[in-house]
């Protein structure tokens, strides 16, 4: 994978950091290296199980510099080829000039040495073609067996690969870690007579062993088939049980409101909320945690070389912190600084943002809930954007009575105000799962009063 000089990437980054600090007016420096290689494998479905795989590959290697002047002034620049001394010199000069022009107090000086933990983010099998292709073949076989001629595969795709991140500071921190990620995209078509419905799902994991091909295939068929039996629901209030991948849409919608300055920028759906105020029911606890073992957005150190840790943003319905704000006067900033690429400076964005799991399983939740619309598939229509506070879901699923199946449901539009929905959460299940939706968000099943069928 590496295009770096032979030897230790950490040592190379330390050497560059020391050289940059010797520049006139620079009090500290930080060097960030990223090398990644990902491969896309796809099986174009025919419904026969005989589709041939196709693949493409993408690579990225580069280096970023942040140089610091006095009073918290920092400049960021990058170089696509870390081995080219001339390119590095141009990047260092650009970062120094940008630091000179930067606003004071915008950046904290980088940390000194500490020992990052091992979060078990790397699985060598993910970087190999055969295990990934075998997983796709087994998922396809499970879909076709469970589908019994009603559900066929339009396409199965997997984007899989790995990265190595190295970060060194002039203050003495130097560390490197490897990670892998595989993202499955399942596109299915369910048919019954003249009826035809499409279902698409995305599943991601750090390790191959975290993905059960048979279970994934069966669940995908269940979701695809339900709308074939679908009926409409009458307009009015409805009790819903949002499955985790649907409930994660609410977490995604909420995230923009929990960033420092969102209210001032008109980006908050909770405009009157301030720390220590109630923003939801006691069943709601929202956590941001980039230190989760095998987490999809986890890292042993963040984009500023600082330790990652959990932050409770909402605790039992009460707002505690906003991302990016100081935790107490002069305290550390809430959340982890992330980097999507070496071309971008670090910024605080949600990482593994999730609603905490409850104690009971999803079956127990709906068994005692009376009449419930369990939502198994939905898309967020997003009228007005996050700041409007309005949630509109195009939803499908099944109607249950005391946990027993009554009929499938499709073509339903669910509406509600985000604050009312949060206040109406009755209970969270214990089936927490994480999903890629731009950022990584997670949720268990949520039982909610506070939504309406339009």
N, C-alpha and C positions, 0 to 999 in steps of 0.2 A: 504493500500500500504506500509506503513512504517514498517521497521525493526529497527528503531531508538528507543531509550528509550522513554517511554511515556512522553508526554509534548512537549515543544517548540523546534523544530529542530534548530531554529535560536539561542536560548539560548545555546543549546548543542554545536553548531559550535563556538560560542563566547568563551565558556569555553575551548574548545580544542585549539583555537587560542591563548588565554592568556597563557595556559600551555606551548605551543610550544615556545612562545617568551622568556620564562624563561630559555631556554636551552643556554648553554655557547656559546657565539659568535654570537647568533642570534639577529638581530636588528628589525625584523618584521616577521609576519607570516600571512598566508592566508589559510582558510579552505573551501573546496568546497564539498558539499554533493549533490548527485543525487539519486533519487528513481524514477523508471519508471516501468510501466506495459503496455504491448501492446498485443492485441489479433488479430489473423488473422481469418477472416470469409470468406468462399469461397462457391460459388454456381457453381458446375460443370455443364455446359450447355448441354442440350440435344436438344435444339431447341423447346421444348414443354412447357417450363415454369414450369416444375414440378421437377426441380433438387433440391436435398436436400442440405442444408448448412452443411459445416464442419468447425471446428475451432481448432486453437492451440493458446497457450499463452506463452509469454516470459516476464521475469522480470529482472531488474537490480537494484542493490543497492550498493553504495560504497561511499568512502570518499577519497579526494585528499588533500595533504598538499603541500604548497610551503613555504619554509623557506628561509629567506633572510639574507645574511651577508652584511658587508659594501661594498661599491664600486659597488653596483648593481649585486651582485652574488646571484643566486637563485638555489635551488634544489627542484625537484618535486618527490613525492612518493605517493603511494596510498594503501588503505586497503579495501578489499572487504566486511568486516563486521565492520561497525562503532561502534558496541556495544562491541567489544572485546578489552579490554584495552591492552592486550599483543600485538595484531596486530597493534594497533595504535602506541605503543611505537617503534615497529620495523620500521614502516613507518616514524615516526619522526626522528629516528636515521639515516635512509637512506637519507632522504631529507637534513638533516644537513650536512652529509658527501658530498653529491652531490653539495651543495651550496659552500662548502669549495673548491671544485675542479673546479667550474664554472668560465668562463671567466668574468672579470669585465665589468660592463656597459651593460650586456646582459638583465637586467630586471630593471624596475622601481619599487620603493617601493609601496606597496598597499595604496589605498586612505583611508581617514577618513570618518566620517559619512556624508551621504546625503540621500535624500528621492527619491527612484525610482518611476516612473509613473506606472499607470495601463494600459497595452496595450491590454487588453481584449483578452487574449490568451487561456482562459479556458472555456470549455463548458462541463458540467457534462454529457450531453446526449451522448457524444462521448464515454464515458467509459461504457455505458450500451449496452448489447447485443441486446435487442429488437429494439431500434431505428435504429441501424446500419443494422440489418438483414432486417428490413422493407424498408430501403432505397435501398438496393440491389434488393429486390423483385420488387420495383416500377421501378427501372432502367431497369431490365430485361423485365418487362411488356411493358415499353415504346419502347424498342428495337424491341420486337417481333411484336408489333402493327405497328410500323413505317416500319419495315423490310418487311412486307407482304410476308413472305416466302422466300425472297431473302437473308436476313441477319439473321443469327442465332448466339446464344451465345455459345462460346466455354468455357469460364469461366468468372465469375465476382468475384473479390477478394477485400477485404477491410482489411487493417491493421490499427487498431484504438486503441487509448489508451491515457495515460497521464503521465506526469512527474512532480516532484517537485524538484526544484533547490534551494539550500540554500548556501549562501556565507557570510563568516565573516572574517574580518581582525583584526589584533591586534591594528590597528590605530582607530578602532571604527565603521567601516562600518559593518552592519549586516542586511540582508534582505533575503526574500524567495519569490518565485513565483511558481504558478502552470500553466501548459499549457497542451493542448490536441492537437492531430493531427490525422487526418484520411487520408489515401491514398487509392484511388480506382484504381484498375487495370482492365481495360475492354479489353477482348480478343474476337473479333468477326470474323466470317467467312461469306463472301458474295459469293453467287453462282448464276450463270445464265447459264443454259445449262452445257456445259463442262468447263466453266470458273469458277475459284475459287480463291479468294484473301483473305488475312488475314490482319486484322488491330488491332493494340494494342495501347491503350492510357492510360495515367496515370494522375489522377486528385487528388489534395490534398487541404485540408482546415482545419482551426482550429476549425470551428464551423459547426455543422450539418446544420444549417439554411442557410449556404452559398452555399449549393448544391441543385440544382433543378433537381429532378430525371427525369422529362419529358424532359427538355431541354438537359440534358446530354445524354439521350437515343437517341433523335432525331439527335443530332450532331454526335454522334458515328456512327449511321446508314448512315448519309450523307457521312462521310469520308470513311466508308467501301465500300459504293456502287459506288462511283465515278470511281474507277479504272475499274469497269466492263464495263464502257462506254469509256474506255481509248483508245487514239490513241497516236502515237509518235509525237514528234516535230522535225522539221528539225534542223540540226546542225547550230550553229551560235549564235550571241548575242540575248538576250531575255530580255524583261522587266518583272520583277517578282513582285508579291505581296505575301510576306511571311506571312501566318497566325501566330498569336502570338506563338503557341507552336513550330513552325518551326523557326521563328525568334529568339526564345530563344536559339536555337543551336548556332547561331552566337555569342550571348552574352557569352555562355559557352566557345566557342572557343577563344574568345577575352580575357577572364578573366586571363589566365595564363600570358599574356603579360603586365598586369597592376599591377604586384606585384614588389615591390622594389627588385632589383637584378636580375630580369628576363633576362635583356640584358646580364649581365656579365655571367650568367649561361647558356646562349644560349637557353633560353626558350621563347624568345619574337618574335612574328610575326611582331613587329614594332621596329626593331633594332635601327633605327635612331631617334626614338621619345624621346623627353624630355619635361618636363613641359613647357607650353606656346607655343608649336609647334602644327601645325594642323595635325590631324590624321584622319579626316573624313569631311563629309559635314556639313553645318550649321544645318541640320535637326537632328544631332546626339547629344544627351545629355545623359550621362551615370552616374547613381547614385548608390551608395552603401548605404543602409539604414536599419540598424538593429532595428530602433525605430518605424517602421510602425505598426500601430494598426492592430492586427490579422495577421501580417505577418508570413509567413511560417518559416522564419529564424530569427524572432524578439525575443528580450529579453529586459526586463526593465533595466538590467545591463549586462555588458559583462562578459567574463570569467576571467577578472582581477578586477571585482567589479567597473568598471568605467561606466559612462553614455554612452548609445548608442545614435547615432545621424546620420543624413544624411551627406554623403560626395559626392560632385560632382567631379567625376574623369575626365570626358570629358564634356566640356560645349560648345555647339554649334560647335562641331567639333574640339575644342582646348583642348589638354591634360592639366589638372590642377594638378592632384595628382596621386601618385602611392601608392597602398595599402602597409602599413607598414612603409612608409617613414615618416620622421618628417615634420609636416606642419609648415614650417618656422624654422629658427634656434632655437633649443631648445624647439620647440613646441610639442604638443601632436602628437602621431602617428596616421596616417590616417587609418580609418577602425576600426572594433570592433574585440576584441580577442574572439575567439569561442572555445568551448570544445565539441568534439563529444562524449566524455565519461569521466568519472572520471579517467580513466587509462591514459589519454593523457594530457600533459600540454597545457595551452592556446596558441593559435597561430592565427595570422591574416589571415583569409580567407574570400572570398566574402560572404556577407550576404544580401539577397534580392537585388542582383546586377541586375539593370534593365535599359533599355532604357526608357527615359521619354515619356509619352504619348503626342500626338499632339492634334490638335483642331477638326479635322474632323473624322467622322466615316469611317469604311473600305469601305462601299458602295460608299461613296462620292469620296474616293481616286481612286477607279478603274473606276468610271463612266466617269472621264475626262482623263483617262490615255491611251486611245486607245487600242491597242492589248496587253493583259496582260496574263501571265501564273500565275494563283493564286495557290500557293503551299499549299496544305492542309495536306500533309503527307510527311515526309522525314526522312532519317537517315543519320548521318554524317559519311562518310567513313573515313575521317581523315588521308589521306595519308601524311606521313612525320611528323605528330604530330603538335601541336600548333605553334612551332617555324618555321615551313616551310612557314607559311603564306598562304598555299594552302587550300581552302575550296572545298570539293567534297561532293555533296548531291545526294543520290538516292531519286528521288522525284516523287510524283504523285499529281494530282489535277485537275484543269479545265482551259480551255482556254476561255478568255472573250474578247469581243469587246465592248468598251464603257460601260462596266459593265454588258453586257448581256451574258448569257451562250451560248457557241458555241459547245463545246464538252469536254468530260473528257480526261484526260491525265495520262498516266502511263509509267513506264519503262524509265524515263528520268534521265540522269546524268547531274547535274548542276555543273559547275566548276567556280572558280574565285579566285583571290588573295584577302585576307582579307582587305588589305589597299584599293584596288580598289573598293571593295564592300562597305566599309564605306564611301568612297568618292562619291559613286554612289547612296546613299540613298536620294531619292527625297522628301519623306515625311513620317512621322510616324502617324499612326491612333490614335484614342482615346480609343482603346479597350485593354488597358494594362492588362495582366494576368501573373501570376507567375507559375513556373513549377519546379518540382524536377528533377534535372539532376546531381546527385552527390551533388552539392550545389544547392541553390535556385536561379534561374535566371528568369528574366521577360522581356517581350517586348510587345508592341502593334504590329499591322500589319505594315509591312514595305514595301513601294513601292521603288523598286531598279532598276537602270540601272547599269550594271557592271558584270553580270553573263552570262555564255555561256552554250548552250546545246552542250555537247560533242558528 
